[in-house]
Amino acid sequence: MEPLSFVREFVAPARPLLIRNAAPNEWQIQAQPNQIAASLKGAKVQVDIAGGGLADAVVRAPGPEATFVFAQPFVTHMTFEQFHAELNEVALKMKQNNGIAEDTPVPYIQHQDNNLQQDFSQLLDAIPLDGPSWARKAFGEPPEARNFWAGCSASVTSAHRDHYNNVYAVLRGTKTFHLLPPTDAYFVPRKPFPNARWAMEQDGTCVPKLTNDHDVLWIQPDDERRAMEETDDGDECGGKFVTVDVNAGDILYLPPQWLHRVTQRGPSPDDDLCVAVNWWWAGSTTVDMRSAVQNALEGLREL
Ligand SMILES: O=C(O)CCC(=O)C(=O)O
């Protein structure tokens, strides 16, 4: 990819781009579980645990009122080998039962706090710290965060949007991105939900427990589901997600403010580990009409 064309054709008009087979083989080799474990030499890494694989998602809290809450993951630390063994157990349950119960703890390495550099720096001999050279040149500065992701098909990232330019490389398995442009975001409005965090119970299950933090604006599962439906039956929700499979070796560029919901799977049903890395460059901080119009559209929806 030529940096100037990338800026002109995709970054400036905020248009997503999928580049097939753009991640070099050595990145993919480094992302194989035995290779990751050998590089880390038993070091512990941060793992997020969420009931039913729903981290940072709106879920129903148990109890008579069954209210919806925004549940953040339970955070723990373990070696990559332990993580992989737990993930394999979940994947097996998922396969046997054709799904996963909402109180089953599902591990996902997804802590987007620059964890590629912090917990996985040993992988950086093969994977470049600051992303593909065309992206680095196009944005003209180092990325704000570099993230490492490892999970299985039980984990789903619920629909949300970020203010980052996202360059996302899948290195093992497949990620399915459901995308909606910022111009359609007002069809799936955000509403405030009480903040909660998944907690481990003594019987090994996982439940969301309310925190004292302020409410979180997030998309309601029903609205997300409607936006996933394939045909527009003329109901109120007009915006429909476009679906893109990003396979091992592919790189997706996702502009700021595009809504995305993400599912994943490993290379085969018996080998369900999906691995990816991404780099985030902050979007424009200047006051621009695009965000003003988007805020106005969302505001109109509330009237
Ligand atoms: O890979 C995922 O599960 C989510 C990725 C994502 O939401 C992001 O990169 O902003």
The ligand as an SDF file (V2000), in Angstrom:
LIG
                    3D

 10  9  0  0  0  0  0  0  0  0999 V2000
  -11.2630   -7.8880   18.0350 O   0  0  0  0  0  0  0  0  0  0  0  0
  -12.1730   -7.5450   18.7660 C   0  0  0  0  0  0  0  0  0  0  0  0
  -12.7860   -8.3630   19.4730 O   0  0  0  0  0  0  0  0  0  0  0  0
  -12.6320   -6.1080   18.8360 C   0  0  0  0  0  0  0  0  0  0  0  0
  -11.7750   -5.1390   18.0930 C   0  0  0  0  0  0  0  0  0  0  0  0
  -12.1920   -3.7200   18.3360 C   0  0  0  0  0  0  0  0  0  0  0  0
  -13.2740   -3.4330   18.7950 O   0  0  0  0  0  0  0  0  0  0  0  0
  -11.2800   -2.6280   18.0000 C   0  0  0  0  0  0  0  0  0  0  0  0
  -10.1660   -2.8650   17.5400 O   0  0  0  0  0  0  0  0  0  0  0  0
  -11.6940   -1.4460   18.1840 O   0  0  0  0  0  0  0  0  0  0  0  0
  1  2  2  0
  2  3  1  0
  2  4  1  0
  4  5  1  0
  5  6  1  0
  6  7  2  0
  6  8  1  0
  8  9  2  0
  8 10  1  0
M  END
$$$$
